[in-house]
Amino acid sequence: MANIKISIITCTLNSGKYLEDCIKSVQNQTYKNFEHIFIDGQSNDKTIDIIKKYYPNPIIYTEKAKGIYCAVNKGLKIAKGEIIGFLHSDDVFYNKECLSRIADSFLSNNEIFFYCSKMIIYDSCLKTAFAILGAPPHKQSFKEQFYSSTYYAHPTYYVKKEVISKVGYYNIDYTIASDIDWLIRLENLDLKWYFDPAPLIKFRSFGRSARKYFLALKEEFNIRRKYEGLSGGLIVIYFYHLLRRIVRYILEVLRLNFLINFIRKFLMNVIQKNVI
């Protein structure tokens, strides 16, 4: 098992608040044949100090931030592992066996090209879970899309290095949803894959501005329209999610976050378990 190297790419920009949790979750892995690469956008907080605290000889590439997907592409180009994936600076691996599970999946079946799993979405303290994303590659039903417009759990995808030349790099024309575009292109290649039903990532969710919500939704809609064509169903789904995000924004402004969490838990327990 130790003869397959995994590259973990973490993009940072003033990520000091939660970066230690992220790094500890990597260093605590039972599987040790990995490299942890940091692409930093010239942080001016304690980000670099934290990285050097845990990695005496860190792999850090620092350049002026040109958008998250420029950093993502940089990481893909310099990664040396046979298997490559991402871990956001705010997120952590679900447990100590995550890298072992990834490595075992590729070693036990040499024909697969990518691994994917589930991520559990938590509050910023990683105490309250209120959503689950991630499913085997499939065509989403209309009902599924009322829970989430897509099932992709981007941080759970780990791919063979050779896949990068097949799918290409991330489209930097998108500022928020390029991961959706990349994953659609990946799955459209019809490569063999393995889906791990056990959760891989604990994902922190933060309140964000309405502008980012709406921009993300707009980009995602345009991406899906590009690959699937425009349909009444697609319009209905994204109009529904637009309304959901407007309601969420209003609740955030009114500081009624407990209602947001209640609604999310309801959807997870009542709707999601029946469709994914």
Residue pairs with C-beta under 8 A, 6 or more apart in sequence:
1 31
1 33
1 100
1 103
1 104
1 107
2 32
2 33
3 33
4 33
4 82
4 83
4 103
4 106
4 107
5 33
5 34
5 35
5 80
5 81
5 82
5 83
6 31
6 33
6 34
6 35
6 81
6 82
6 83
6 84
6 85
6 99
6 102
6 103
6 158
7 34
7 35
7 37
7 75
7 79
7 80
7 81
7 83
7 84
7 85
7 161
8 26
8 34
8 35
8 36
8 37
8 85
8 86
8 87
9 37
9 39
9 72
9 75
9 76
9 79
9 84
9 85
9 86
9 87
10 22
10 36
10 37
10 38
10 39
10 86
10 87
10 88
10 89
11 38
11 39
11 40
11 41
11 68
11 71
11 72
11 75
11 86
11 88
11 89
12 19
12 38
12 39
12 40
12 41
12 43
12 47
12 51
12 89
13 40
13 41
13 42
13 43
13 47
13 65
14 43
14 44
14 45
14 47
15 22
15 43
15 45
15 47
15 89
15 90
16 43
16 45
16 46
16 47
16 50
18 89
18 90
18 204
19 47
19 50
19 51
19 89
20 50
20 54
21 92
21 126
22 87
22 88
22 89
22 90
22 91
22 92
23 36
23 50
23 51
23 54
23 55
24 54
24 92
25 87
25 92
25 93
26 34
26 36
26 87
26 93
27 54
28 93
28 96
29 93
29 96
29 97
29 98
29 99
29 100
30 96
30 97
30 99
30 100
31 97
31 99
31 100
31 102
31 103
33 103
34 81
34 99
35 59
35 79
35 80
35 81
36 55
36 58
36 59
37 59
37 61
37 75
37 78
37 79
38 51
38 58
38 59
38 60
38 61
39 61
39 63
39 71
39 72
39 74
39 75
40 47
40 48
40 51
40 60
40 61
40 62
40 63
41 62
41 63
41 64
41 65
41 66
41 71
42 62
42 63
42 64
42 65
47 89
48 60
48 62
51 58
51 60
52 58
59 78
61 74
61 75
61 78
63 74
65 71
66 172
67 172
67 175
68 175
69 170
69 171
69 172
69 174
69 175
69 178
70 172
72 86
72 170
72 178
73 169
73 170
73 172
75 86
76 84
76 164
76 169
76 170
77 169
79 161
81 161
82 106
82 160
82 161
83 102
83 103
83 106
83 115
83 158
83 159
83 160
83 161
84 158
84 159
84 160
84 161
84 164
85 102
85 155
85 156
85 157
85 158
85 159
86 154
86 155
86 157
87 93
87 155
87 201
88 155
88 203
90 203
90 204
90 206
91 119
91 155
91 201
91 202
91 203
91 204
92 126
92 201
92 202
93 99
93 200
93 201
93 202
94 120
94 198
94 199
94 200
94 201
94 202
98 200
101 117
101 196
101 198
101 200
102 115
102 158
102 196
102 200
105 112
105 115
105 194
105 196
106 112
106 115
106 160
106 194
109 192
109 194
111 192
112 191
112 192
112 193
112 194
113 159
113 160
113 162
113 163
113 191
113 192
113 193
114 157
114 158
114 159
114 160
114 163
114 186
114 191
114 193
114 194
115 156
115 157
115 158
115 159
115 193
115 194
115 195
115 196
116 134
116 136
116 137
116 153
116 156
116 157
116 158
116 193
116 194
116 195
116 196
117 134
117 153
117 156
117 195
117 196
117 197
117 198
117 199
117 200
117 201
118 132
118 133
118 134
118 135
118 153
118 156
118 196
118 197
118 198
118 199
118 200
118 201
119 132
119 133
119 134
119 153
119 155
119 156
119 199
119 200
119 201
119 202
119 203
120 129
120 131
120 132
120 199
120 201
120 202
120 203
121 129
121 130
121 131
121 132
121 133
121 203
121 205
121 264
122 128
122 129
122 130
122 202
122 203
122 204
122 205
123 130
123 204
123 205
123 261
124 204
124 205
124 206
126 202
126 204
128 261
129 268
130 205
130 261
130 264
130 265
130 268
131 148
131 205
131 264
131 267
131 268
131 272
132 199
132 268
132 272
132 276
133 148
133 151
133 152
133 153
133 203
134 151
134 152
134 153
134 156
134 199
134 200
135 151
135 195
135 276
136 193
136 195
137 187
137 193
137 195
138 151
140 150
140 151
141 275
142 233
142 237
143 275
144 151
144 275
144 276
145 237
146 237
146 240
146 271
147 267
147 271
147 272
147 275
147 276
148 272
149 217
149 220
149 224
149 237
149 238
149 241
150 180
150 220
150 224
151 276
152 179
152 180
152 183
153 200
153 201
153 203
154 179
154 180
154 183
155 200
155 201
155 203
156 196
156 200
156 201
157 183
157 186
159 167
159 186
163 186
163 189
163 191
166 189
166 191
167 182
167 185
167 186
167 189
168 185
170 178
170 179
170 181
170 182
171 178
171 181
171 182
172 178
174 181
174 219
174 223
175 215
175 219
176 212
176 215
176 216
176 219
177 216
177 219
177 220
177 223
178 219
180 219
180 220
180 223
180 224
181 223
184 223
184 224
184 227
188 227
207 252
207 257
210 245
210 246
210 249
213 245
213 248
213 249
214 242
214 245
217 238
217 241
217 242
217 245
220 238
221 234
221 238
224 234
225 234
228 234
248 260
251 257
251 259
251 260
252 260
